[in-house]
Structures are given as C-alpha cells and as structure tokens.
Amino acid sequence: MWLNKLKTALVLGQLDRIASLINEMPTFDTLEEMEQAAYLLQNVKIFLEEGKAETSQILHQLKNTINFLQSTQTDQPASLNLKF
C-alpha cells in the first residue's frame, strides 16, 4: 500500500505527500518490496534534484531581470530637494 501511495505521489509530483510518506516509511517484509522502495526513492531523489536545478535557474533569471530593471531606471530626485 505504501509503495503504491509513493508511486502515485511521485507521478503527480506531490512534494508534501512524498515527504510525509518518507517520514512514515514502514518496514518491508520481502526483498522485492525493499527493492521497489529503493528504486522509488532513487526516483524521488532525481525528481528533487531536477526541481532544485529548475528553482536555481529561475532564481538566476529573476536576479538578472532585477539587475536589468535597476540599471535602466533613472535616478529619482529626492522628494525633499531643498535649495538654500
């Protein structure tokens, strides 16, 4: 049952569900179940690494966009531009 829930969460990309299932990992009775769990956990690791790389790329793009926008803005005069 746990293996099926993990498979479903992995296919649907449900990070919260994957995390809770990993925290609730049961003990497995057979070698086949252990091998399936190991295979699924390897796929979870790959999924998380891909998400990390994607997030890093998005943050880099945002940083570049912010830098570009800041470089194209003209300096605004101070709101209290008093001359004596």
C-alpha positions as CSV (number, residue, x, y, z in Angstrom):
1,M,0.0,0.0,0.0
2,W,2.8,2.4,0.9
3,L,4.6,1.7,-2.3
4,N,1.5,2.5,-4.3
5,K,1.0,5.8,-2.5
6,L,4.6,6.7,-3.1
7,K,4.3,5.8,-6.8
8,T,1.2,8.0,-7.1
9,A,2.7,10.9,-5.3
10,L,5.9,10.7,-7.4
11,V,3.9,10.6,-10.7
12,L,1.7,13.5,-9.6
13,G,4.7,15.5,-8.3
14,Q,3.2,16.0,-4.8
15,L,6.2,17.0,-2.7
16,D,4.3,17.3,0.5
17,R,2.8,13.9,0.1
18,I,6.2,12.4,-0.8
19,A,7.8,13.9,2.3
20,S,5.0,12.6,4.6
21,L,5.3,9.1,3.1
22,I,9.1,9.1,3.6
23,N,8.6,10.1,7.2
24,E,6.1,7.2,7.6
25,M,8.2,4.6,5.8
26,P,7.2,1.1,7.0
27,T,9.4,-1.9,7.5
28,F,9.3,-4.1,4.4
29,D,8.7,-7.9,4.6
30,T,10.2,-9.1,1.4
31,L,13.2,-8.4,-0.7
32,E,11.0,-7.4,-3.6
33,E,9.3,-4.7,-1.6
34,M,12.7,-3.4,-0.4
35,E,14.0,-3.2,-4.0
36,Q,10.8,-1.4,-5.1
37,A,11.2,1.1,-2.3
38,A,14.9,1.6,-3.1
39,Y,14.0,2.2,-6.8
40,L,11.2,4.6,-6.0
41,L,13.4,6.5,-3.5
42,Q,16.1,6.8,-6.2
43,N,13.4,8.3,-8.5
44,V,12.3,10.7,-5.7
45,K,16.0,11.9,-5.4
46,I,16.2,12.5,-9.1
47,F,12.8,14.4,-9.0
48,L,14.0,16.6,-6.2
49,E,17.4,17.3,-7.8
50,E,15.6,18.3,-11.0
51,G,13.3,20.6,-9.0
52,K,16.3,22.1,-7.3
53,A,18.1,22.8,-10.6
54,E,14.9,24.4,-12.0
55,T,14.5,26.6,-9.0
56,S,18.1,27.7,-9.2
57,Q,17.7,28.6,-12.8
58,I,14.5,30.6,-12.1
59,L,16.2,32.5,-9.3
60,H,19.2,33.3,-11.6
61,Q,16.8,34.6,-14.2
62,L,15.0,36.7,-11.6
63,K,18.2,38.1,-10.4
64,N,19.2,39.1,-13.9
65,T,15.8,40.7,-14.5
66,I,16.1,42.7,-11.3
67,N,19.6,43.8,-12.2
68,F,18.5,44.9,-15.7
69,L,15.5,46.8,-14.4
70,Q,17.6,48.6,-11.8
71,S,20.2,49.5,-14.4
72,T,17.5,51.0,-16.7
73,Q,15.9,53.2,-14.0
74,T,16.9,56.8,-13.9
75,D,17.8,58.2,-10.5
76,Q,14.8,59.7,-9.0
77,P,15.3,63.2,-7.4
78,A,15.0,63.3,-3.7
79,S,11.5,64.2,-2.5
80,L,12.9,66.9,-0.3
81,N,15.0,68.8,-2.8
82,L,15.6,72.0,-0.9
83,K,17.9,74.6,-2.2
84,F,19.1,77.4,0.1
